[in-house]
Amino acid sequence: MPRKAWAFFMVLDIVKTYPTDGTHKYHWVSGFDGVTEDLYYNNVLIAKSEEQKRTYCCGLTFEVWFKLGSYKGTVQDLKKLKRDWYVASGKRKGPVDALVPRGLATEIEDIEDAMPGDFVQLWRKSGSGHSVIFIRHVENGFEYFSTQPSTDGIGYRTEYFTGKNPVTETYIARWRSR
């Protein structure tokens, strides 16, 4: 299914609303949602922010997707979708596992085919993972938007396929507007 030209602009327009000045520091701890604001669906709290305004990667990328407003299912399924997104269900593909089976995205097999606004779950040689929004290709890598310690919270960063701790796996979900 061809992507509507304006769909990725919607993702990038939401990305541009986040401050990259350290307002939302990076912090990861089990049981923490990692979002910048409380997210409600049908008057039910789906993801809770915290007073300290801290975020982490899965929370931020989930929040960007959630703000697109394209989900129309049940609260119970949305909570399962969130677990898949956060790689908490034991699967490895994050946004792909969360969106593709529900018809909300298309899986992109090759990082070379990634486009700005695609949701990516990456894994590094060390075994560490990261949930990001693809911005652009760079030589032997790609730039993305997410939250991480190296950018003092929300910001843009580049990962490479070679070097000390290279990216070894990428799973890409291209959001499908309805």
C-alpha positions as CSV (number, residue, x, y, z in Angstrom):
1,M,0.0,0.0,0.0
2,P,1.6,3.3,-1.0
3,R,2.2,5.8,1.7
4,K,0.1,8.9,1.5
5,A,2.6,11.8,1.0
6,W,1.3,13.8,4.0
7,A,1.4,10.9,6.5
8,F,5.1,11.3,7.4
9,F,4.7,15.0,7.7
10,M,2.2,14.4,10.5
11,V,4.8,12.4,12.4
12,L,7.5,15.0,11.9
13,D,5.1,17.9,12.8
14,I,4.5,16.2,16.2
15,V,8.3,15.6,16.6
16,K,8.9,19.3,16.1
17,T,6.7,20.2,19.1
18,Y,9.1,18.6,21.7
19,P,11.8,20.8,23.4
20,T,15.3,19.5,22.8
21,D,16.8,21.7,25.5
22,G,17.0,19.2,28.4
23,T,13.5,20.0,29.7
24,H,12.7,16.3,29.6
25,K,15.7,14.4,30.9
26,Y,16.3,10.7,30.0
27,H,15.5,8.2,32.7
28,W,14.7,4.5,32.5
29,V,13.4,2.3,35.3
30,S,11.0,-0.6,35.2
31,G,7.4,0.3,35.6
32,F,7.9,3.9,34.4
33,D,5.9,5.0,31.2
34,G,8.5,7.5,30.0
35,V,6.0,10.0,28.4
36,T,6.0,13.8,28.6
37,E,2.3,14.1,29.5
38,D,-0.5,11.8,30.7
39,L,-2.1,10.0,27.7
40,Y,-5.8,9.2,27.9
41,Y,-7.9,7.1,25.6
42,N,-11.7,7.0,26.2
43,N,-11.1,8.7,29.5
44,V,-8.7,5.9,30.7
45,L,-5.1,6.7,31.6
46,I,-2.9,4.7,29.2
47,A,0.5,6.2,30.0
48,K,1.4,8.4,33.0
49,S,4.0,11.2,33.0
50,E,5.9,12.1,36.1
51,E,6.5,15.3,38.0
52,Q,10.2,15.3,37.1
53,K,9.3,15.4,33.4
54,R,11.7,12.5,32.6
55,T,11.3,10.3,29.5
56,Y,12.7,7.2,27.9
57,C,12.7,6.0,24.3
58,C,9.7,3.7,24.1
59,G,7.5,6.2,26.0
60,L,8.5,9.1,23.7
61,T,8.0,7.2,20.4
62,F,4.7,5.7,21.7
63,E,3.5,9.2,22.7
64,V,4.3,10.6,19.2
65,W,2.4,7.7,17.6
66,F,-0.5,8.1,20.1
67,K,-0.8,11.8,19.3
68,L,-1.4,10.9,15.6
69,G,-4.9,9.9,16.8
70,S,-5.3,7.0,14.5
71,Y,-6.1,4.3,17.0
72,K,-9.8,3.2,17.1
73,G,-9.8,-0.1,19.1
74,T,-10.5,-1.0,22.7
75,V,-8.7,0.2,25.8
76,Q,-7.6,-3.3,26.5
77,D,-6.1,-3.8,23.1
78,L,-4.3,-0.4,23.3
79,K,-2.7,-1.5,26.6
80,K,-1.5,-4.7,24.8
81,L,-0.3,-2.6,21.9
82,K,1.7,-0.5,24.4
83,R,3.3,-3.6,25.9
84,D,4.4,-4.7,22.4
85,W,5.7,-1.3,21.7
86,Y,7.7,-1.2,24.9
87,V,9.2,-4.7,24.1
88,A,7.6,-5.8,27.4
89,S,5.8,-8.8,25.9
90,G,9.0,-10.6,25.1
91,K,9.0,-9.7,21.4
92,R,11.9,-7.7,19.8
93,K,10.4,-5.5,17.1
94,G,8.7,-2.9,19.3
95,P,6.5,-0.7,17.0
96,V,6.4,-3.4,14.3
97,D,5.0,-5.9,16.8
98,A,2.6,-3.2,18.1
99,L,1.3,-1.8,14.9
100,V,1.6,-4.2,11.9
101,P,-0.6,-7.0,13.2
102,R,-3.3,-4.4,14.0
103,G,-3.2,-3.0,10.5
104,L,-1.8,0.3,11.7
105,A,1.5,0.2,9.9
106,T,3.5,-1.6,7.3
107,E,6.8,-3.3,8.1
108,I,9.7,-2.0,6.1
109,E,12.3,-4.8,5.8
110,D,15.4,-2.9,4.8
111,I,16.8,0.2,6.6
112,E,17.8,1.6,3.2
113,D,14.0,1.9,2.5
114,A,13.4,3.8,5.7
115,M,11.8,7.3,5.4
116,P,11.6,10.3,7.7
117,G,8.9,9.6,10.3
118,D,9.2,5.8,10.4
119,F,9.2,4.2,13.8
120,V,12.3,2.0,14.4
121,Q,13.3,-0.4,17.1
122,L,17.1,-0.9,16.9
123,W,19.4,-3.3,18.6
124,R,23.1,-2.9,19.0
125,K,26.0,-5.4,19.1
126,S,26.1,-5.0,22.9
127,G,22.5,-6.2,23.1
128,S,21.1,-2.8,24.1
129,G,18.0,-1.6,22.3
130,H,16.5,1.8,21.4
131,S,13.1,3.0,20.1
132,V,13.5,5.9,17.7
133,I,11.9,7.9,14.9
134,F,13.9,7.8,11.7
135,I,15.0,11.2,10.3
136,R,17.5,10.6,7.6
137,H,20.2,8.4,6.2
138,V,23.8,9.3,6.8
139,E,26.9,7.5,5.5
140,N,26.9,4.0,7.1
141,G,24.1,4.9,9.6
142,F,21.1,7.0,10.2
143,E,19.9,10.0,12.2
144,Y,16.9,9.7,14.5
145,F,14.8,11.5,17.1
146,S,14.3,10.0,20.5
147,T,15.4,10.5,24.1
148,Q,18.7,9.3,25.5
149,P,21.5,10.3,27.9
150,S,23.8,11.6,25.2
151,T,21.4,14.4,24.2
152,D,20.4,15.2,27.8
153,G,17.0,13.8,27.1
154,I,14.9,14.5,24.0
155,G,17.0,15.2,20.9
156,Y,18.5,14.0,17.6
157,R,21.3,11.4,17.4
158,T,23.1,9.3,14.8
159,E,23.8,5.6,15.0
160,Y,26.2,3.7,12.8
161,F,26.4,0.1,11.4
162,T,30.2,0.0,12.2
163,G,32.3,1.1,15.1
164,K,32.5,0.3,18.8
165,N,28.9,-0.6,19.4
166,P,27.2,-0.8,16.0
167,V,23.5,-1.3,15.2
168,T,23.0,-4.9,14.2
169,E,19.2,-5.1,13.9
170,T,16.5,-2.7,12.8
171,Y,12.8,-3.2,12.8
172,I,10.8,-0.5,11.0
173,A,7.1,0.4,11.1
174,R,5.7,2.8,8.6
175,W,2.6,4.4,10.1
176,R,-0.5,4.0,7.9
177,S,-3.0,6.9,8.3
178,R,-6.6,5.8,8.0
